Amino acid sequence: MILLQRWLRSSPPERHGNRGTSTAAAYHRLVILVILMLVVLAVGVIVAVIVSRSTAPGVEAPVSTQSFAGFASGPVRAGDIELVRLDLAFRGYRMDQVDAVLGRLRHELAVRDREIDRLRAQEEHHGDV
């Protein structure tokens, strides 16, 4: 930091008695320093983007910290619902997990409702005969 202050305060040798050049030189050095910092920042961002999108050999895929695996295939039973444990997120439960559970339950209930309607219709048909 001290070197930077000295560099900004140092003035070029005076030529022909011009005394306003030290302020202008400090301003130009500051502009060069800001431009240099922006170039370094831009190069850093570009390198970070390239590295984040590339795959390195021998590097494994990231590990998930989510413990919820969803329901097993087949019909959902009451015991399955009692065993559901959703991961906590910043403001409650993880929305994607809740959506998956509710979507599965919605599908299972629709299948059961159709089956109940079919059995009721079949019972009414057999009861009329």
C-alpha positions in Angstrom: 0.0 0.0 0.0 2.8 2.3 0.8 4.5 1.6 -2.5 1.2 2.5 -4.3 1.0 5.8 -2.4 4.5 6.6 -3.3 4.0 5.7 -6.9 0.9 7.9 -7.1 2.6 10.9 -5.4 5.8 10.7 -7.4 6.0 13.2 -10.2 8.0 13.1 -13.4 10.9 15.4 -13.7 9.7 18.9 -14.5 10.2 20.2 -18.0 10.2 23.8 -18.9 8.8 24.9 -15.6 5.4 23.1 -15.8 4.2 22.7 -12.3 0.7 21.2 -13.0 2.1 18.0 -14.4 2.5 16.3 -11.0 -1.3 16.3 -10.5 -2.0 15.2 -14.0 0.6 12.4 -13.7 -0.9 11.1 -10.5 -4.4 11.1 -12.2 -3.0 9.2 -15.2 -1.3 6.7 -13.0 -4.6 6.2 -11.1 -6.5 5.7 -14.3 -3.9 3.1 -15.5 -4.1 1.4 -12.1 -7.9 1.1 -12.3 -7.8 -0.1 -15.9 -5.2 -2.7 -14.9 -7.4 -3.9 -12.0 -10.4 -4.2 -14.3 -8.4 -6.2 -16.8 -7.1 -8.6 -14.1 -10.7 -9.0 -12.8 -12.0 -9.7 -16.3 -9.3 -12.3 -16.9 -10.1 -13.9 -13.5 -13.8 -14.1 -14.4 -13.1 -15.6 -17.8 -10.8 -18.2 -16.3 -13.3 -19.1 -13.6 -16.1 -19.6 -16.1 -13.9 -21.8 -18.3 -12.7 -23.9 -15.4 -16.2 -24.3 -14.0 -17.5 -25.6 -17.3 -14.7 -28.0 -18.0 -14.4 -31.5 -16.7 -11.1 -32.6 -15.3 -10.1 -36.3 -15.7 -10.1 -38.1 -12.4 -12.4 -35.6 -10.6 -15.6 -37.2 -9.4 -19.0 -35.6 -9.7 -20.2 -33.5 -6.8 -21.9 -35.4 -4.0 -25.4 -34.5 -3.0 -26.2 -33.7 0.6 -29.9 -34.5 0.1 -31.1 -37.6 2.0 -34.6 -37.8 0.5 -34.7 -40.4 -2.2 -38.4 -40.3 -3.0 -41.0 -43.1 -2.8 -40.2 -46.6 -4.1 -42.0 -47.7 -7.2 -45.4 -49.2 -6.8 -48.5 -48.0 -4.8 -47.9 -45.7 -1.9 -49.1 -47.1 1.4 -49.9 -45.3 4.6 -46.7 -46.6 6.2 -44.7 -45.0 3.3 -46.2 -41.6 4.0 -45.3 -41.9 7.7 -41.7 -42.7 6.9 -41.3 -39.6 4.6 -38.6 -37.2 6.0 -37.9 -34.2 3.9 -34.6 -32.2 4.1 -34.8 -28.8 5.7 -33.8 -25.8 3.6 -33.3 -22.2 4.5 -37.0 -21.3 4.8 -38.5 -24.7 5.6 -38.5 -27.9 3.5 -36.9 -28.2 0.1 -39.5 -27.2 -2.4 -38.5 -29.8 -5.0 -38.9 -32.6 -2.6 -42.3 -31.4 -1.3 -43.5 -31.0 -4.9 -42.3 -34.6 -5.7 -44.1 -36.1 -2.7 -47.3 -34.2 -3.4 -47.2 -35.0 -7.1 -46.8 -38.7 -6.4 -49.6 -38.7 -3.8 -51.9 -36.8 -6.2 -51.3 -39.5 -8.9 -51.9 -42.3 -6.4 -55.1 -40.8 -5.2 -56.3 -40.3 -8.7 -55.6 -43.9 -9.6 -57.4 -45.1 -6.4 -60.4 -42.8 -7.1 -60.8 -44.2 -10.6 -60.6 -47.7 -9.2 -63.2 -47.0 -6.6 -65.5 -45.4 -9.2 -65.0 -48.5 -11.5 -65.8 -50.9 -8.6 -68.9 -48.9 -7.6 -70.1 -48.8 -11.2 -69.5 -52.6 -11.5 -71.4 -53.2 -8.2 -74.4 -51.1 -9.4 -74.4 -53.0 -12.7 -74.4 -56.4 -10.9 -77.0 -55.1 -8.4 -79.5 -54.2 -11.2 -79.4 -57.7 -12.7 
